[in-house]
């Protein structure tokens, strides 16, 4: 907690993960999102990916597929393969859905 509060991105990401999964703390997606945002803003790809997941699912934040895509792109541009897979799925979904306007 101390390292996360001091601004270390990896610690912020790990703390977000504890809240995201409820490991050792009560599960709280909103608090997870706060810590993921701090780490993502420092360029940590895994935090960007996890934040994209929260936005895609609407866990702890308002569901926003455009925001999810934004974070997936940031992570994918750093080589995060899981984010690249999510982007491919979004593209496939939107290519088959005339109501999809995110791409």
C-alpha positions as a Python dict, from the first residue, in 0.01 Angstrom:
ca = {
    (1, 'X'): (0, 0, 0),
    (2, 'X'): (283, 236, 88),
    (3, 'X'): (456, 184, -247),
    (4, 'X'): (128, 237, -433),
    (5, 'X'): (62, 557, -241),
    (6, 'X'): (414, 673, -330),
    (7, 'X'): (328, 641, -697),
    (8, 'X'): (499, 317, -801),
    (9, 'X'): (302, 194, -1102),
    (10, 'X'): (362, -177, -1044),
    (11, 'X'): (245, -147, -681),
    (12, 'X'): (-61, 49, -791),
    (13, 'X'): (-141, -220, -1045),
    (14, 'X'): (-100, -498, -789),
    (15, 'X'): (-320, -317, -537),
    (16, 'X'): (-583, -267, -806),
    (17, 'X'): (-566, -639, -876),
    (18, 'X'): (-627, -725, -511),
    (19, 'X'): (-941, -513, -510),
    (20, 'X'): (-1048, -640, -852),
    (21, 'X'): (-1035, -1002, -734),
    (22, 'X'): (-1112, -947, -366),
    (23, 'X'): (-787, -1104, -248),
    (24, 'X'): (-715, -1007, 113),
    (25, 'X'): (-958, -717, 85),
    (26, 'X'): (-1324, -688, 4),
    (27, 'X'): (-1383, -697, -369),
    (28, 'X'): (-1438, -340, -484),
    (29, 'X'): (-1425, -264, -855),
    (30, 'X'): (-1438, 113, -799),
    (31, 'X'): (-1125, 109, -587),
    (32, 'X'): (-962, -130, -835),
    (33, 'X'): (-1036, 118, -1113),
    (34, 'X'): (-880, 405, -917),
    (35, 'X'): (-554, 214, -875),
    (36, 'X'): (-554, 81, -1231),
    (37, 'X'): (-602, 436, -1364),
    (38, 'X'): (-301, 557, -1165),
    (39, 'X'): (-85, 277, -1304),
    (40, 'X'): (-227, 306, -1657),
    (41, 'X'): (-155, 679, -1662),
    (42, 'X'): (208, 590, -1601),
    (43, 'X'): (204, 364, -1905),
    (44, 'X'): (180, 21, -1744),
    (45, 'X'): (35, -198, -2019),
    (46, 'X'): (-119, -461, -1791),
    (47, 'X'): (-303, -188, -1598),
    (48, 'X'): (-430, -42, -1926),
    (49, 'X'): (-555, -386, -2026),
    (50, 'X'): (-730, -449, -1693),
    (51, 'X'): (-884, -103, -1702),
    (52, 'X'): (-1013, -180, -2049),
    (53, 'X'): (-1179, -489, -1906),
    (54, 'X'): (-1347, -287, -1630),
    (55, 'X'): (-1485, -41, -1886),
    (56, 'X'): (-1597, -321, -2116),
    (57, 'X'): (-1788, -490, -1836),
    (58, 'X'): (-1898, -178, -1646),
    (59, 'X'): (-1731, -295, -1325),
    (60, 'X'): (-1654, -2, -1096),
    (61, 'X'): (-1697, 243, -1382),
    (62, 'X'): (-1977, 321, -1623),
    (63, 'X'): (-1972, 72, -1907),
    (64, 'X'): (-1804, 246, -2199),
    (65, 'X'): (-1681, 39, -2491),
    (66, 'X'): (-1503, 338, -2645),
    (67, 'X'): (-1300, 381, -2326),
    (68, 'X'): (-1235, 8, -2317),
    (69, 'X'): (-1107, 24, -2673),
    (70, 'X'): (-887, 323, -2586),
    (71, 'X'): (-717, 135, -2305),
    (72, 'X'): (-689, -186, -2507),
    (73, 'X'): (-515, 10, -2784),
    (74, 'X'): (-271, 164, -2537),
    (75, 'X'): (-185, -179, -2398),
    (76, 'X'): (-173, -346, -2741),
    (77, 'X'): (65, -79, -2868),
    (78, 'X'): (305, -190, -2596),
    (79, 'X'): (284, -551, -2704),
    (80, 'X'): (17, -677, -2464),
    (81, 'X'): (-113, -983, -2647),
    (82, 'X'): (-429, -1009, -2437),
    (83, 'X'): (-523, -654, -2541),
    (84, 'X'): (-455, -738, -2905),
    (85, 'X'): (-695, -1033, -2876),
    (86, 'X'): (-964, -812, -2719),
    (87, 'X'): (-927, -560, -3003),
    (88, 'X'): (-966, -836, -3262),
    (89, 'X'): (-1282, -952, -3086),
    (90, 'X'): (-1420, -597, -3083),
    (91, 'X'): (-1349, -561, -3453),
    (92, 'X'): (-1516, -893, -3530),
    (93, 'X'): (-1819, -804, -3315),
    (94, 'X'): (-1854, -465, -3478),
    (95, 'X'): (-1811, -598, -3830),
    (96, 'X'): (-2117, -818, -3766),
    (97, 'X'): (-2324, -557, -3582),
    (98, 'X'): (-2457, -258, -3771),
    (99, 'X'): (-2525, -76, -3442),
    (100, 'X'): (-2162, -84, -3335),
    (101, 'X'): (-2004, 257, -3383),
    (102, 'X'): (-1679, 227, -3188),
    (103, 'X'): (-1440, 138, -3469),
}
